[in-house]
Amino acid sequence: MGRGRPRLDLGAWGKIRTTVVALKEGQPSRYRATASYRDRHSGKVAAITATSSTEDKAKKALSAKLRVRTGQGPAAGSKLLTPENTVIQLVERWEEWLYTKSTLAIQSRDRYRRTSRYVVDGYHGAAVGVGGLVLRELSSGRIAQHVYGIAELSVPEARIARAVWGSLMRFALQHDAVPSNLARGAATELANPGRKPPRALTADEGEQLFAALDAATAAVRPGPKTRKGLTDLVDAMTIQLAAGGLRIGEATAICSEDITYTDDGATILIHKSNVYREGSGRKIGPRKWEIPGGWEIQVTTKTHDVSTVHVDAVGTEILRRRADGTRHPMGLLFYSESTWAPLSLSNLRRTLREITGNTDLDWASTHTMRRSVATQVKAVHGIEVASKVMRHTELLTTIRGYIDAGTESPNVTSITQQMHRRKPA
């Protein structure tokens, strides 16, 4: 008894055979190429076919189909995306998903979209664009080379590019257009300078900062164009502190209808945020788009939560003054009187840097107000209360990014004295 035919290896196929397809009289001949293919995932053997007008074309078409199956497994992609689509097409369909179904904040979406251009077109000569590759030609090595190329000029930009590649590959994987998340584990040795430890204002530093802001406001000559920017900065940062560490985008998105006055102060309904939306559409010049970007009021906060926060007496005075004086159609407290647009946070931060640039407080930012509140609340009430005040969903977020641990260790001498029970000589 002879041996049977040897089993095909996983992902391999047998000899390609061709036959003439029976057609109606008068129609040109068609050729069908057939080969047995063993699926590299399930191990099952199936006949794969392809037809064309000539025997040679039918064999070539079948060979291409078999190579695709070998590269991407049992699935042949979806109606939206297949292994034969280019990286450019992947980015286009991913961007549509990014702006219609992703839960990322609008700033993150804009940032990811901008970085995806480097995937397609390259990055200032350091990284070559791979937009012309089809998805079955991608590999972890190609992705790593692209990210490392960007890192030669900018490590922060390379880290964002690595995150974008991860999102692109997850999207392609959902449509069976790639065999696995090829970005996972790519560029793992990318230099990471590490997270800077959070730093908070002490009581003395806070007094020094606001004294510098008040002095700068008093020094300029009167007039809406010269003093308004400084007044906006001081009021916004004060409300950040007075309302328990608001984000600057939340503080500048407050409308008069969000405020409720009480006997001992006021409360604010926090449910919106002041964000920058990048330009879109056709590019018509350097940093100019068919639909220009600008600051706008987003109908949700960064974390999509709705909260009512209490405001101290000083903050309440500022809220009353600005609410009584607003002429904005939406009742917005912080806005440009020339365009009615929400206040530019870029201008706000630039003004702060100009005031603190040559002082010991050059490290302070608008976000420092939030960290300072978190640090003081933690010192008095503990880390869990501080996390709730910051409205974080995870305690680790508060610990890593918002609490200034300082350099002085807590005084535990009363405990150590009880442990050894010895008295000084």
C-alpha positions as CSV (number, residue, x, y, z in Angstrom):
1,M,0.0,0.0,0.0
2,G,1.6,3.3,-1.1
3,R,1.9,6.4,0.9
4,G,-0.8,9.2,0.6
5,R,-0.1,12.6,-0.8
6,P,2.0,14.7,1.7
7,R,0.1,17.2,3.7
8,L,0.5,20.8,2.7
9,D,2.3,23.2,5.1
10,L,0.2,25.9,6.7
11,G,-0.3,28.8,4.3
12,A,1.0,26.8,1.4
13,W,-0.8,25.7,-1.8
14,G,-0.4,22.8,-4.3
15,K,0.1,22.7,-8.0
16,I,-1.9,25.2,-10.1
17,R,-4.0,23.5,-12.7
18,T,-6.0,25.2,-15.5
19,T,-9.2,24.3,-17.3
20,V,-11.3,25.9,-20.0
21,V,-14.6,27.2,-18.7
22,A,-17.6,26.0,-20.8
23,L,-19.3,29.0,-22.2
24,K,-22.2,29.6,-24.7
25,E,-21.4,29.3,-28.4
26,G,-19.9,32.4,-29.8
27,Q,-18.5,33.7,-26.5
28,P,-14.7,34.0,-26.1
29,S,-12.9,31.3,-24.1
30,R,-12.3,31.7,-20.4
31,Y,-9.7,29.9,-18.3
32,R,-10.1,28.8,-14.7
33,A,-6.9,28.3,-12.5
34,T,-7.4,26.1,-9.4
35,A,-5.1,25.2,-6.5
36,S,-5.5,23.5,-3.1
37,Y,-4.7,26.0,-0.3
38,R,-4.2,25.1,3.4
39,D,-5.4,27.9,5.7
40,R,-2.6,29.0,8.0
41,H,-5.0,29.5,10.9
42,S,-7.5,26.7,10.7
43,G,-5.4,24.1,8.9
44,K,-8.3,23.3,6.5
45,V,-7.7,22.7,2.9
46,A,-9.9,24.4,0.3
47,A,-9.8,24.8,-3.5
48,I,-9.1,28.4,-4.5
49,T,-9.9,29.5,-8.1
50,A,-9.4,32.5,-10.4
51,T,-10.6,33.0,-14.0
52,S,-9.3,35.2,-16.8
53,S,-9.3,35.5,-20.6
54,T,-6.0,33.6,-21.0
55,E,-4.3,30.6,-19.2
56,D,-1.4,32.7,-18.2
57,K,-3.5,35.6,-16.8
58,A,-5.7,33.1,-14.8
59,K,-2.5,31.6,-13.2
60,K,-1.2,35.1,-12.3
61,A,-4.6,36.1,-10.8
62,L,-4.7,33.0,-8.7
63,S,-1.1,33.4,-7.5
64,A,-1.9,37.0,-6.4
65,K,-5.0,35.8,-4.6
66,L,-3.0,33.0,-2.8
67,R,-0.3,35.5,-1.8
68,V,-2.9,37.7,-0.2
69,R,-4.4,34.8,1.7
70,T,-1.0,33.8,3.0
71,G,-0.3,37.3,4.2
72,Q,-3.6,38.1,5.9
73,G,-5.1,34.8,7.1
74,P,-8.6,33.5,6.7
75,A,-10.3,36.9,6.3
76,A,-10.1,38.8,3.1
77,G,-10.7,42.2,4.7
78,S,-14.1,44.0,4.7
79,K,-16.1,46.2,2.3
80,L,-14.3,49.2,3.8
81,L,-10.7,48.0,3.9
82,T,-8.7,45.1,2.5
83,P,-5.0,44.1,2.5
84,E,-4.8,45.6,-1.1
85,N,-5.7,49.1,0.1
86,T,-2.9,51.6,0.3
87,V,-1.8,53.3,3.5
88,I,-3.2,56.6,2.1
89,Q,-6.6,54.9,1.9
90,L,-6.3,53.5,5.4
91,V,-5.5,57.0,6.7
92,E,-8.5,58.6,4.9
93,R,-10.9,56.0,6.3
94,W,-9.3,56.1,9.8
95,E,-9.7,60.0,9.8
96,E,-13.4,59.6,9.1
97,W,-13.7,57.2,12.0
98,L,-11.6,59.5,14.2
99,Y,-14.1,62.4,13.8
100,T,-17.3,60.5,13.8
101,K,-16.9,57.6,16.2
102,S,-13.8,58.2,18.3
103,T,-14.2,59.3,21.9
104,L,-11.0,61.3,22.0
105,A,-11.1,65.0,22.8
106,I,-11.2,67.3,19.8
107,Q,-7.7,68.5,20.5
108,S,-6.3,65.0,20.4
109,R,-8.2,64.2,17.2
110,D,-6.7,67.3,15.5
111,R,-3.2,66.3,16.8
112,Y,-3.5,62.7,15.6
113,R,-4.8,63.9,12.2
114,R,-1.8,66.2,11.8
115,T,0.7,63.5,12.7
116,S,-1.0,61.1,10.2
117,R,0.2,63.4,7.5
118,Y,3.8,62.4,8.4
119,V,2.8,58.7,7.9
120,V,1.7,59.5,4.4
121,D,4.1,62.2,3.3
122,G,7.1,61.8,5.6
123,Y,8.6,64.1,8.2
124,H,11.0,66.9,7.0
125,G,13.3,64.5,5.2
126,A,14.1,62.4,8.3
127,A,11.3,59.9,7.8
128,V,10.1,58.7,4.4
129,G,6.3,58.6,3.8
130,V,4.8,55.2,3.3
131,G,1.5,56.3,1.8
132,G,2.1,54.3,-1.4
133,L,2.5,51.0,0.3
134,V,-0.4,48.5,0.4
135,L,-1.3,47.1,3.8
136,R,0.0,43.6,3.1
137,E,3.4,45.2,2.5
138,L,3.6,46.7,6.0
139,S,5.6,45.2,8.8
140,S,6.6,46.0,12.4
141,G,10.1,46.8,11.1
142,R,8.8,49.3,8.5
143,I,6.7,51.1,11.2
144,A,9.6,51.1,13.6
145,Q,12.0,52.6,11.0
146,H,9.4,55.4,10.3
147,V,9.1,56.3,14.0
148,Y,12.8,56.2,14.6
149,G,13.3,58.5,11.6
150,I,11.0,61.1,13.1
151,A,12.8,60.7,16.4
152,E,16.0,61.9,14.8
153,L,14.5,65.4,14.7
154,S,11.8,65.2,17.5
155,V,11.4,62.6,20.1
156,P,8.0,64.0,21.3
157,E,6.7,64.0,17.7
158,A,7.9,60.4,17.3
159,R,6.0,59.3,20.4
160,I,2.8,60.7,19.0
161,A,3.6,59.1,15.6
162,R,3.9,55.7,17.4
163,A,0.5,56.3,19.1
164,V,-1.0,57.2,15.7
165,W,0.4,54.0,14.1
166,G,-1.1,52.0,16.9
167,S,-4.5,53.5,16.3
168,L,-4.2,53.0,12.5
169,M,-3.3,49.3,13.0
170,R,-6.1,48.7,15.5
171,F,-8.5,50.2,12.9
172,A,-7.1,48.0,10.1
173,L,-7.2,44.9,12.3
174,Q,-10.9,45.5,13.0
175,H,-11.4,45.1,9.2
176,D,-9.1,42.1,8.9
177,A,-6.9,44.1,6.6
178,V,-3.7,43.2,8.5
179,P,-2.8,40.0,10.3
180,S,-2.1,41.6,13.6
181,N,-1.4,45.0,15.3
182,L,1.9,45.5,13.6
183,A,2.6,48.7,15.7
184,R,2.5,46.7,19.0
185,G,6.1,46.5,20.2
186,A,7.5,48.7,17.4
187,A,10.0,51.3,18.4
188,T,10.1,50.2,22.0
189,E,13.6,51.6,22.5
190,L,12.4,55.1,21.7
191,A,14.1,57.5,24.0
192,N,11.7,58.8,26.7
193,P,12.9,61.7,28.8
194,G,10.3,60.8,31.4
195,R,7.5,62.7,33.0
196,K,8.4,65.9,34.8
197,P,7.3,65.7,38.5
198,P,4.3,67.9,39.1
199,R,5.0,71.1,40.9
200,A,2.6,73.2,42.9
201,L,2.6,76.7,44.3
202,T,3.2,77.2,48.0
203,A,1.1,79.9,49.8
204,D,4.0,82.4,49.5
205,E,4.6,81.6,45.8
206,G,0.9,82.0,45.1
207,E,0.9,85.4,46.8
208,Q,4.0,86.4,44.8
209,L,2.5,85.3,41.5
210,F,-0.7,87.3,41.9
211,A,1.2,90.3,43.2
212,A,3.2,90.2,39.9
213,L,0.1,89.9,37.9
214,D,-1.6,92.8,39.7
215,A,1.6,95.0,39.3
216,A,1.7,94.3,35.6
217,T,-2.0,95.2,35.3
218,A,-1.5,98.5,37.2
219,A,1.6,99.4,35.2
220,V,-0.1,99.5,31.7
221,R,-1.8,102.7,30.6
222,P,-5.6,102.6,30.8
223,G,-7.6,101.3,27.8
224,P,-9.4,98.2,26.7
225,K,-6.7,97.0,24.3
226,T,-3.9,97.4,26.8
227,R,-5.4,96.3,30.1
228,K,-8.1,93.8,29.1
229,G,-5.7,90.9,28.4
230,L,-4.1,91.2,31.8
231,T,-7.5,91.5,33.6
232,D,-8.8,88.4,31.7
233,L,-5.7,86.5,32.8
234,V,-5.9,87.5,36.5
235,D,-9.7,86.8,36.6
236,A,-9.4,83.4,34.9
237,M,-6.6,82.2,37.1
238,T,-8.4,83.4,40.2
239,I,-11.6,81.5,39.2
240,Q,-9.5,78.4,38.6
241,L,-8.4,78.5,42.2
242,A,-11.6,79.8,43.7
243,A,-13.7,77.1,42.1
244,G,-11.5,74.2,43.3
245,G,-8.9,73.8,40.5
246,L,-10.8,74.2,37.3
247,R,-9.1,73.6,34.0
248,I,-8.4,76.9,32.2
249,G,-10.6,75.8,29.4
250,E,-13.5,75.2,31.8
251,A,-13.0,78.5,33.6
252,T,-13.1,80.5,30.3
253,A,-16.2,78.6,29.1
254,I,-18.5,79.7,32.0
255,C,-21.7,81.5,30.9
256,S,-23.9,83.7,33.2
257,E,-26.6,81.0,33.1
258,D,-24.2,78.5,34.6
259,I,-23.9,80.5,37.8
260,T,-26.1,80.1,40.8
261,Y,-25.6,82.6,43.7
262,T,-26.1,81.5,47.3
263,D,-25.9,83.1,50.7
264,D,-22.3,82.1,51.2
265,G,-21.0,82.4,47.6
266,A,-21.9,80.8,44.4
267,T,-21.9,77.5,42.5
268,I,-21.0,76.9,38.8
269,L,-22.3,74.2,36.6
270,I,-19.2,72.9,34.7
271,H,-20.3,71.2,31.5
272,K,-18.5,73.0,28.7
273,S,-14.9,73.7,27.7
274,N,-13.0,76.3,25.6
275,V,-11.0,74.4,23.0
276,Y,-9.1,75.2,19.8
277,R,-10.4,73.5,16.6
278,E,-7.8,73.2,13.8
279,G,-8.6,74.4,10.3
280,S,-9.9,71.8,7.8
281,G,-10.8,71.4,4.1
282,R,-8.5,72.6,1.3
283,K,-5.2,74.2,2.3
284,I,-5.0,77.7,0.7
285,G,-1.7,78.8,2.2
286,P,0.7,78.4,5.1
287,R,-1.5,77.6,8.1
288,K,-4.5,78.7,6.1
289,W,-7.4,76.4,5.4
290,E,-10.7,76.6,3.5
291,I,-12.5,76.3,6.9
292,P,-10.3,78.3,9.3
293,G,-9.6,77.1,12.8
294,G,-10.3,79.0,16.0
295,W,-11.3,78.9,19.6
296,E,-14.9,77.6,20.3
297,I,-17.0,76.4,23.1
298,Q,-17.2,72.6,23.2
299,V,-20.4,71.3,24.6
300,T,-18.6,68.8,26.9
301,T,-15.7,69.0,29.2
302,K,-12.4,67.1,28.6
303,T,-13.7,64.1,30.5
304,H,-17.3,64.4,29.3
305,D,-18.6,64.9,32.9
306,V,-21.0,67.4,34.4
307,S,-20.3,68.8,37.8
308,T,-21.4,71.6,40.2
309,V,-18.5,73.3,42.0
310,H,-18.5,75.8,44.8
311,V,-16.8,79.1,44.5
312,D,-15.2,81.1,47.4
313,A,-16.1,84.8,48.1
314,V,-13.3,86.3,45.9
315,G,-14.3,84.2,43.0
316,T,-18.0,85.1,43.5
317,E,-17.1,88.8,43.2
318,I,-15.4,88.2,39.9
319,L,-18.3,86.1,38.6
320,R,-20.8,88.8,39.5
321,R,-18.7,91.6,37.9
322,R,-18.2,89.7,34.7
323,A,-21.7,88.3,34.5
324,D,-23.2,91.8,35.0
325,G,-20.8,93.3,32.3
326,T,-21.1,90.7,29.6
327,R,-22.6,91.6,26.3
328,H,-22.0,88.2,24.6
329,P,-25.1,86.6,23.0
330,M,-24.4,83.4,25.0
331,G,-23.7,85.2,28.2
332,L,-20.0,84.1,28.0
333,L,-17.8,85.7,30.7
334,F,-14.5,85.5,28.7
335,Y,-14.5,86.5,25.1
336,S,-13.0,88.9,22.5
337,E,-15.0,92.1,22.3
338,S,-14.0,92.6,18.6
339,T,-14.9,89.2,17.3
340,W,-17.2,87.8,20.0
341,A,-15.1,84.6,19.8
342,P,-14.2,82.8,23.0
343,L,-11.0,84.0,24.7
344,S,-7.8,82.7,23.1
345,L,-6.0,80.5,25.6
346,S,-2.8,80.8,23.6
347,N,-2.8,84.6,24.1
348,L,-3.6,84.0,27.8
349,R,-0.6,81.7,28.3
350,R,1.7,84.0,26.3
351,T,0.8,86.9,28.6
352,L,1.6,84.8,31.6
353,R,5.0,83.8,30.3
354,E,5.8,87.4,29.5
355,I,5.2,88.3,33.2
356,T,6.9,85.4,34.8
357,G,9.7,84.8,32.3
358,N,12.4,86.6,34.2
359,T,11.3,85.6,37.7
360,D,11.6,82.5,40.0
361,L,8.1,81.6,38.9
362,D,8.9,81.1,35.2
363,W,7.8,77.4,35.6
364,A,4.3,78.3,36.6
365,S,1.5,77.9,34.1
366,T,-2.3,78.1,34.1
367,H,-2.4,74.3,34.8
368,T,-0.3,75.0,37.9
369,M,-3.4,76.4,39.5
370,R,-5.1,73.0,39.2
371,R,-2.0,71.1,40.6
372,S,-1.7,73.6,43.5
373,V,-5.3,72.9,44.6
374,A,-4.9,69.2,44.3
375,T,-1.7,69.3,46.4
376,Q,-3.2,71.4,49.2
377,V,-6.5,69.3,49.3
378,K,-4.4,66.1,49.5
379,A,-2.4,67.5,52.4
380,V,-5.5,68.4,54.4
381,H,-8.1,65.8,53.3
382,G,-6.1,63.0,51.7
383,I,-5.6,61.7,48.1
384,E,-9.1,60.3,47.6
385,V,-10.7,63.7,48.3
386,A,-8.2,65.4,46.1
387,S,-9.0,63.0,43.2
388,K,-12.7,63.7,43.5
389,V,-12.1,67.5,43.5
390,M,-10.0,67.1,40.3
391,R,-12.9,64.9,38.9
392,H,-10.5,62.2,37.9
393,T,-11.8,58.7,37.1
394,E,-8.6,57.0,38.3
395,L,-6.7,57.7,41.5
396,L,-3.4,57.1,39.7
397,T,-4.0,60.1,37.5
398,T,-4.1,62.4,40.5
399,I,-1.0,60.8,42.1
400,R,1.2,60.9,38.9
401,G,0.2,64.2,37.4
402,Y,-1.2,66.5,40.0
403,I,0.3,65.9,43.5
404,D,3.5,67.8,44.3
405,A,5.3,65.3,46.7
406,G,7.8,68.0,47.8
407,T,11.2,67.2,49.2
408,E,10.5,67.1,52.9
409,S,9.5,63.7,54.4
410,P,6.6,63.7,56.9
411,N,7.6,64.1,60.6
412,V,7.2,60.7,62.2
413,T,9.4,61.2,65.2
414,S,6.5,60.6,67.6
415,I,6.1,57.1,66.2
416,T,9.8,56.2,66.2
417,Q,10.1,57.5,69.8
418,Q,7.3,55.0,70.9
419,M,9.0,52.2,69.0
420,H,12.4,52.3,70.7
421,R,11.1,53.8,74.0
422,R,14.4,55.4,74.7
423,K,15.0,58.9,76.1
424,P,17.7,61.3,75.0
425,A,20.7,61.7,77.4
